[in-house]
Amino acid sequence: MDYSDDPEVAEFRAGLRAWLRDHLDEHRDATGYESAESVERTLRWHRALAAAGYVGLSLPAAYGGHGLPDLYEAVLNDELATAGAPPPPPIGHIAHAVADFAGEDLKTRVLPGLLGCTEVWCQGFSEPGAGSDLASLTTAAAPDGDRFVVDGQKIWTSGAMWSRWCLLLARTERDEPRHRGLSMLVVDMESPGVDRREIVLASGSREFAEVFFDGVEVPAANLVGERGQGWRIAMHMLSYERGPADMGWVGRLGRVLAAARDDVRSGRLPADEPLRRRLAAASVDLRVLQWHVARSLADRDPGGSAGSVDKLLTTRIEQNLHHVVGDLAGTSFVLGDPAPYGDYLWSRAQSIYGGTQQIQRQIVAQRVLGLPRG
Ligand SMILES: Cc1cc2nc3c(=O)[nH]c(=O)nc-3n(C[C@H](O)[C@H](O)[C@H](O)COP(=O)(O)OP(=O)(O)OC[C@H]3O[C@@H](n4cnc5c(N)ncnc54)[C@H](O)[C@@H]3O)c2cc1C
C-alpha cells in the first residue's frame, strides 16, 4: 500500500523492514493455535515484536506504547503482510479501551504487560444467551465493599486458555435499564473460581474457551471507568475491533491476491475468462478497500459507527477474494496446501466476530443512515 510516506514514516518503514530481514525467519511458523507448541511460538513472536518496539504504536508512551499516529499501525500491518510475517497481536481494541477509560492506577498496573506482550488478555463479552443481543448478558458482578463478586459464564473467548487478564463486561446495576446496568472489569484469570474449558474447532484451532465464574472476587480498583459505563466502553472497543487498520486485513489480502495473480500469469493455475474477470474485480475491490482504510485512519471515529462500514466492506471483499482463489485452485484448494483453505475458513468467521454482518447492517441503517428501527 502506498501511503506516500513523509520522512518520519519512511524512516520507520525502513527500520521495520531491516528488523524483519534480521528476525522474521525464526518466527515464520508463529501462525496458529492448534497446539501448546504453536501457541507458544505465536506468543514468542508477539513478545519479539513488542521488545523491538512494534506493539502499541498508537498507544500512549507513558504506559508502554509509542505515542505515534494511527497511520503507523497500518504501516506495520502493511509491512508484516508484505514480508509474509505472522499477524501482530490482536490487542489494539483492548488496549484502547483500557487506555481511554481506566484510571491512572489501573493503566499503570496493566497496560505495560499488555503492550509488552508479557501478559495475554482476552475479551469476555459473549455469553451462551447473549451474542448479537449483547446487552442482555447476565454474568453478574455484585458490588461488595471494596470488591465485586462475579458469577456467570462467557463463551467464544479467544485466547482465554492462556490469558492472564480478561476484560469482562458484566452486570453490576441490577435495577438499571439493561444497557445502563453494565460495567467493565479487569479480571485476573488466575483468581479462585475461574474455570476455563477449551473449545476445539473443526479446523483444529484451540483458540476458544468457555469461561465460568463462580464467586470470583475482583478488586474494585480493577473497574474500568465508572460503574454503569460498560456499554459505552464496549462500543468504543468494538469500534476499534471492527476497523480493518487494527486487524491488518488489507495487507494480508494484498498478498493473497498477488499469489493468485502470479499463479494465473505463470500458467500454474488455468483460469477461463469469467474467472479472470472475477480476479480483476477482486483486485479493484481491494484497491477501493486500501483507500477506504487510509481514509478511516485519517478520520478516526472512536466509539462511532464507522467501524461497522469498515467491517462490512472488508468482510465482503475478503470473502469474495477467497472464493475466487478457491475456484481458481479447484479441488486442490481443499486437498492441497492447507494454508489457503485455512484463510478461506477464517474469512467465514469474519462475518461473525465483533458483531455479525446482520448486526453491522442494522447499525449502519440506524446510526449512519438515520433510518427508523424496523
Ligand atoms: C473468530 C471469532 C472470535 C470471537 N472472539 C470472541 C471473544 O474473544 N470474546 C467474545 O466475547 N466473543 C467472541 N466471539 C463471539 C462473537 O462475538 C459472537 O459469536 C457474535 O457476536 C454473534 O453472537 P452469537 O454467536 O451468539 O450468534 P447469535 O447472536 O445467536 O446470532 C445467530 C444469527 O442470528 C442473527 N441475528 C441475531 N440477532 C439478529 C437481529 N436482531 N437481526 C438480524 N439478525 C440477527 C445473527 O446475525 C446470526 O446470523 C468470537 C466469534 C468468532 C467467530
The ligand as a MOL file (V3000), in Angstrom:
LIG
                    3D

  0  0  0     0  0            999 V3000
M  V30 BEGIN CTAB
M  V30 COUNTS 53 58 0 0 0
M  V30 BEGIN ATOM
M  V30 1 C -13.3900 -15.8690 15.3540 0
M  V30 2 C -14.2760 -15.4150 16.4830 0
M  V30 3 C -13.6950 -14.8630 17.6170 0
M  V30 4 C -14.5110 -14.4570 18.6790 0
M  V30 5 N -13.8910 -13.9750 19.8140 0
M  V30 6 C -14.6550 -13.5640 20.8340 0
M  V30 7 C -14.0250 -13.0740 22.0330 0
M  V30 8 O -12.7900 -13.0580 22.1590 0
M  V30 9 N -14.8170 -12.6450 23.0360 0
M  V30 10 C -16.1720 -12.6470 22.9480 0
M  V30 11 O -16.8210 -12.1960 23.8810 0
M  V30 12 N -16.8080 -13.1560 21.8560 0
M  V30 13 C -16.0760 -13.6120 20.8010 0
M  V30 14 N -16.6920 -14.1330 19.6770 0
M  V30 15 C -18.1480 -14.3050 19.6790 0
M  V30 16 C -18.8800 -13.3170 18.7670 0
M  V30 17 O -18.8160 -12.0170 19.2660 0
M  V30 18 C -20.3360 -13.8140 18.6510 0
M  V30 19 O -20.2990 -15.0920 18.0280 0
M  V30 20 C -21.1920 -12.8570 17.8130 0
M  V30 21 O -21.4110 -11.6580 18.4970 0
M  V30 22 C -22.5630 -13.4930 17.4490 0
M  V30 23 O -23.1990 -13.9720 18.5830 0
M  V30 24 P -23.7770 -15.4700 18.6260 0
M  V30 25 O -22.6800 -16.4060 18.2120 0
M  V30 26 O -24.3870 -15.6640 19.9670 0
M  V30 27 O -24.8800 -15.5350 17.4970 0
M  V30 28 P -26.4030 -15.0620 17.6130 0
M  V30 29 O -26.4550 -13.7160 18.2540 0
M  V30 30 O -27.1820 -16.1640 18.2420 0
M  V30 31 O -26.7980 -14.9030 16.1020 0
M  V30 32 C -27.1480 -16.0330 15.2830 0
M  V30 33 C -27.5780 -15.4950 13.9220 0
M  V30 34 O -28.7650 -14.6770 14.0620 0
M  V30 35 C -28.5440 -13.3900 13.5250 0
M  V30 36 N -29.2060 -12.3750 14.3400 0
M  V30 37 C -29.1910 -12.2920 15.6930 0
M  V30 38 N -29.8980 -11.2130 16.0970 0
M  V30 39 C -30.3460 -10.5920 14.9750 0
M  V30 40 C -31.1230 -9.4280 14.7310 0
M  V30 41 N -31.5720 -8.6640 15.7260 0
M  V30 42 N -31.3820 -9.0940 13.4410 0
M  V30 43 C -30.9120 -9.8420 12.4130 0
M  V30 44 N -30.1770 -10.9760 12.5840 0
M  V30 45 C -29.8980 -11.3380 13.8560 0
M  V30 46 C -27.0350 -13.1810 13.5700 0
M  V30 47 O -26.6080 -12.2350 12.6180 0
M  V30 48 C -26.5210 -14.6010 13.2740 0
M  V30 49 O -26.5150 -14.8180 11.8900 0
M  V30 50 C -15.9240 -14.5750 18.6070 0
M  V30 51 C -16.5170 -15.1330 17.4510 0
M  V30 52 C -15.7040 -15.5670 16.4080 0
M  V30 53 C -16.3440 -16.1890 15.2010 0
M  V30 END ATOM
M  V30 BEGIN BOND
M  V30 1 1 1 2
M  V30 2 1 2 3
M  V30 3 2 2 52
M  V30 4 2 3 4
M  V30 5 1 4 5
M  V30 6 1 4 50
M  V30 7 2 5 6
M  V30 8 1 6 7
M  V30 9 1 6 13
M  V30 10 2 7 8
M  V30 11 1 7 9
M  V30 12 1 9 10
M  V30 13 2 10 11
M  V30 14 1 10 12
M  V30 15 2 12 13
M  V30 16 1 13 14
M  V30 17 1 14 15
M  V30 18 1 14 50
M  V30 19 1 15 16
M  V30 20 1 16 17
M  V30 21 1 16 18
M  V30 22 1 18 19
M  V30 23 1 18 20
M  V30 24 1 20 21
M  V30 25 1 20 22
M  V30 26 1 22 23
M  V30 27 1 23 24
M  V30 28 2 24 25
M  V30 29 1 24 26
M  V30 30 1 24 27
M  V30 31 1 27 28
M  V30 32 2 28 29
M  V30 33 1 28 30
M  V30 34 1 28 31
M  V30 35 1 31 32
M  V30 36 1 32 33
M  V30 37 1 33 34
M  V30 38 1 33 48
M  V30 39 1 34 35
M  V30 40 1 35 36
M  V30 41 1 35 46
M  V30 42 1 36 37
M  V30 43 1 36 45
M  V30 44 2 37 38
M  V30 45 1 38 39
M  V30 46 1 39 40
M  V30 47 2 39 45
M  V30 48 1 40 41
M  V30 49 2 40 42
M  V30 50 1 42 43
M  V30 51 2 43 44
M  V30 52 1 44 45
M  V30 53 1 46 47
M  V30 54 1 46 48
M  V30 55 1 48 49
M  V30 56 2 50 51
M  V30 57 1 51 52
M  V30 58 1 52 53
M  V30 END BOND
M  V30 END CTAB
M  END
